[in-house]
Amino acid sequence: MFSLAPEGKRVILAFFLLSMLLSLWFPWLSLPAWGFFVALLYFFRDPERFPPLEERAVVSPADGRIIDISEAFENKFLKDRANRVSIFMSLFDVHVNRSPIEGKVLFRDYLRGAKRMAFGAKSSLDNERSFVGIQGDIPVLLVQVAGFVARRIVTYPKVGDFLKKGERLGIIKFGSRVDLYLPTCVELSVKVGDKVRAGETVLGVIKKDEEGKMAELSDER
């Protein structure tokens, strides 16, 4: 079944009505309008996703291509060394973001910033960003980063909300990036250049010998 992200329905309806009116009164002008209408349908598509059954698996929060995997100190939520996995979403990717793990939202923040190209290294530090800290078997921090074309970040959950793995948590309109900070106890199974799908592609697995330790830390939070 073809479904659409709620954020796109109003603008899609507006362009549908505009295209219909142009078809009746100015047929030669209706073709660009219909073309843009189809493009909006494609951009705001929101297909169902089916997360893997493996409980220790961490899934991708976004569709797109992995452009960077690096170690960094995450000082907002994890407050520890972490592996940052950066995913670039082109205009042709699904832009609905999903929760990488099952857990409770314990942290939210939003920073206004620049509109640099989302695949640039500085975009993670300078661009407009929305932060979601989730605590499950492990803590993870998901950062939605606005790009040069992206004009709006939408983030659904509030602090205290519980998310299932693969559940929708937001959308970034028109080209963007998602950074996911994972504790070092997650053994990554992807590399730079890999194509990933939100809610389905496994980015890594929590190491068995670390799972108990992370559960104890989650109780302290």
C-alpha positions as CSV (number, residue, x, y, z in Angstrom):
1,M,0.0,0.0,0.0
2,F,1.3,3.5,-1.0
3,S,1.4,5.8,2.0
4,L,2.5,9.4,2.5
5,A,4.2,11.2,5.3
6,P,1.7,13.5,7.0
7,E,3.9,16.6,6.5
8,G,3.5,16.3,2.7
9,K,-0.3,15.8,2.4
10,R,-1.3,19.5,2.4
11,V,1.2,20.6,-0.2
12,I,0.5,17.5,-2.3
13,L,-3.3,18.3,-2.2
14,A,-2.6,22.0,-3.1
15,F,-0.5,21.0,-6.2
16,F,-3.1,18.4,-7.2
17,L,-5.9,21.1,-7.2
18,L,-3.6,23.6,-9.0
19,S,-2.7,21.0,-11.7
20,M,-6.4,20.2,-12.2
21,L,-7.3,23.9,-12.6
22,L,-4.5,24.5,-15.0
23,S,-5.5,21.4,-17.0
24,L,-9.0,22.9,-17.5
25,W,-8.0,26.5,-18.2
26,F,-4.4,26.5,-19.4
27,P,-3.5,23.0,-20.5
28,W,0.0,24.0,-21.8
29,L,0.9,25.2,-18.3
30,S,-0.4,22.1,-16.5
31,L,2.5,19.7,-17.5
32,P,5.1,21.3,-15.1
33,A,2.5,21.4,-12.3
34,W,1.7,17.7,-12.8
35,G,5.4,16.9,-12.9
36,F,6.0,18.7,-9.6
37,F,2.9,16.9,-8.1
38,V,4.4,13.5,-9.0
39,A,7.8,14.6,-7.6
40,L,6.1,15.5,-4.3
41,L,4.4,12.1,-4.2
42,Y,7.8,10.5,-4.6
43,F,9.6,12.6,-2.1
44,F,7.0,12.2,0.7
45,R,6.4,8.5,0.2
46,D,6.5,6.6,3.5
47,P,6.7,2.8,2.9
48,E,6.3,0.3,5.7
49,R,9.5,-1.1,7.1
50,F,10.1,-4.4,9.0
51,P,12.9,-4.4,11.5
52,P,15.0,-7.5,12.1
53,L,14.0,-9.8,14.9
54,E,17.5,-9.8,16.4
55,E,17.1,-7.9,19.7
56,R,20.7,-6.8,19.9
57,A,20.6,-5.3,16.3
58,V,20.8,-1.5,15.8
59,V,19.0,-0.5,12.7
60,S,19.6,2.5,10.4
61,P,17.6,5.6,11.3
62,A,17.5,6.9,7.7
63,D,17.5,5.9,4.1
64,G,20.6,6.9,2.1
65,R,24.3,6.3,1.9
66,I,26.9,6.1,4.7
67,I,29.3,9.0,4.1
68,D,31.4,8.8,7.3
69,I,32.1,6.5,10.2
70,S,34.4,8.0,12.9
71,E,35.1,8.0,16.6
72,A,34.0,11.1,18.5
73,F,33.4,12.2,22.1
74,E,29.6,12.7,22.4
75,N,29.0,15.3,25.2
76,K,25.3,15.9,25.1
77,F,23.7,12.5,26.0
78,L,26.2,9.6,25.9
79,K,28.9,11.7,27.5
80,D,31.5,9.2,26.4
81,R,33.5,8.0,23.4
82,A,31.2,6.9,20.6
83,N,31.1,5.8,17.0
84,R,29.4,8.3,14.8
85,V,27.7,6.9,11.7
86,S,26.7,9.6,9.2
87,I,24.0,8.9,6.6
88,F,23.3,11.3,3.7
89,M,19.8,11.4,2.3
90,S,19.6,12.7,-1.3
91,L,16.4,14.1,-2.8
92,F,15.7,10.6,-4.2
93,D,15.7,8.8,-0.8
94,V,12.8,8.3,1.6
95,H,13.2,11.1,4.2
96,V,11.2,9.6,7.0
97,N,13.5,8.9,10.0
98,R,13.1,5.9,12.3
99,S,14.2,4.8,15.8
100,P,17.4,2.7,15.6
101,I,16.6,0.8,18.9
102,E,13.7,0.2,21.2
103,G,13.7,2.5,24.2
104,K,12.6,5.6,26.0
105,V,13.3,9.2,24.9
106,L,15.3,10.8,27.7
107,F,16.8,13.8,25.8
108,R,15.7,16.3,23.3
109,D,17.3,19.5,22.0
110,Y,17.2,21.7,18.9
111,L,19.9,24.1,17.7
112,R,19.4,26.6,14.9
113,G,22.4,27.0,12.6
114,A,23.7,27.3,9.0
115,K,22.3,25.6,5.9
116,R,25.5,24.2,4.5
117,M,25.7,21.1,2.3
118,A,24.7,18.1,4.4
119,F,27.5,15.9,3.2
120,G,30.1,18.4,4.3
121,A,32.2,17.6,7.4
122,K,31.2,20.9,9.1
123,S,27.5,20.3,8.8
124,S,27.4,18.1,11.9
125,L,28.7,21.0,13.9
126,D,27.4,24.1,12.2
127,N,24.0,23.3,10.6
128,E,20.6,23.4,12.1
129,R,20.1,20.2,14.1
130,S,17.5,18.3,16.2
131,F,18.8,15.8,18.9
132,V,17.0,12.7,20.2
133,G,18.6,10.7,23.0
134,I,17.1,7.2,23.4
135,Q,17.8,4.8,26.2
136,G,17.2,1.1,25.7
137,D,19.6,-1.7,26.2
138,I,22.2,0.9,25.2
139,P,22.0,4.7,24.9
140,V,22.1,6.2,21.4
141,L,21.9,9.8,20.2
142,L,20.2,10.5,16.9
143,V,20.9,13.9,15.2
144,Q,18.8,15.2,12.3
145,V,20.9,17.7,10.4
146,A,19.3,20.2,7.9
147,G,21.1,20.6,4.6
148,F,21.4,23.3,2.0
149,V,18.1,22.4,0.4
150,A,16.4,21.2,3.6
151,R,14.2,23.9,5.1
152,R,12.5,22.1,8.0
153,I,13.3,19.4,10.5
154,V,10.3,17.6,12.1
155,T,10.8,15.5,15.2
156,Y,7.8,13.7,16.7
157,P,8.7,12.2,20.1
158,K,8.9,14.1,23.4
159,V,11.0,13.3,26.5
160,G,9.3,10.4,28.2
161,D,7.9,8.8,25.0
162,F,8.7,5.1,24.3
163,L,9.8,4.1,20.8
164,K,9.8,0.7,19.2
165,K,12.7,-0.2,17.0
166,G,12.0,1.1,13.5
167,E,9.2,3.4,14.6
168,R,8.8,6.7,12.8
169,L,10.3,9.6,14.7
170,G,10.5,12.4,12.2
171,I,11.3,13.7,8.7
172,I,13.7,16.2,7.2
173,K,12.3,18.0,4.1
174,F,14.3,18.0,0.9
175,G,17.8,16.6,1.2
176,S,19.6,16.2,4.5
177,R,21.7,14.0,6.9
178,V,21.4,11.9,10.0
179,D,24.2,11.3,12.5
180,L,23.9,8.4,14.9
181,Y,26.1,8.2,17.9
182,L,26.6,4.6,19.2
183,P,28.5,3.4,22.2
184,T,31.6,1.5,21.5
185,C,30.0,-1.8,22.6
186,V,28.1,-1.9,19.3
187,E,30.1,-3.9,16.7
188,L,29.5,-2.2,13.4
189,S,28.7,-4.2,10.3
190,V,28.6,-1.4,7.7
191,K,31.2,0.7,6.0
192,V,31.4,4.0,4.2
193,G,29.6,3.9,0.9
194,D,27.0,1.4,1.9
195,K,23.4,2.1,1.0
196,V,21.0,1.7,4.0
197,R,17.2,1.6,4.6
198,A,15.6,3.1,7.7
199,G,14.2,0.6,10.1
200,E,15.6,-2.4,8.3
201,T,19.4,-2.3,7.6
202,V,21.4,-3.5,10.5
203,L,24.2,-1.0,11.3
204,G,25.7,-3.1,14.1
205,V,25.0,-5.5,16.9
206,I,25.5,-5.0,20.7
207,K,28.3,-7.2,21.9
208,K,26.9,-10.0,24.2
209,D,29.6,-9.4,26.9
210,E,28.7,-5.7,27.1
211,E,24.9,-6.0,27.1
212,G,24.6,-6.5,30.9
213,K,26.9,-3.6,31.6
214,M,24.9,-1.2,29.4
215,A,21.7,-2.4,31.1
216,E,23.1,-1.5,34.5
217,L,24.0,2.0,33.2
218,S,20.5,2.4,31.8
219,D,19.0,1.7,35.2
220,E,21.2,4.5,36.7
221,R,19.7,6.9,34.1
